[in-house]
Amino acid sequence: MNGTTPVLGKAEGQGELWHGHVTALTVAAEYRRIGLAKRLMNILELVSEHIYNGYFVDLFVRQGNKVAIKMYSDMGYITYRTVTGYYSGEEDGLDMHKALPRDVTRKSMVPIPNPVSPDEIDY
């Protein structure tokens, strides 16, 4: 795979929470900054939209991973909510969302203002 781990994702949720979820995305250091991660994300977004007919795509990222947060933001993702202690209780996670065409009102892009704990995540 030329130093990359393919994006790993799934479809989950019910009703208007039916969405594509990015489980993992890793690119080896020597292959970073050449657009591989964006291409893999685009594939997952297309599958979420055209195969699973989801409302949005979401992912979790470490709050301290500024490079990844910027990449996702540049791709149209917003911070939907902060999950306190998501990463082993030591670091907060950001739940980032990007609406797909099925979410006509862009309801999935309305941020939750207050942080939540991992046990409050419903999908």
Secondary structure, 3 states (H helix, E strand, C coil): CCCEEEEEEEEECCHHHCEEEEEEEEECHHHCCCCHHHHHHHHHHHHHHHHCCCCEEEEEEECCCHHHHHHHHHCCCEEEEEEEEEECCCEEEEEEEEECCCCCCCHHHCCCCCCECHHHCCC
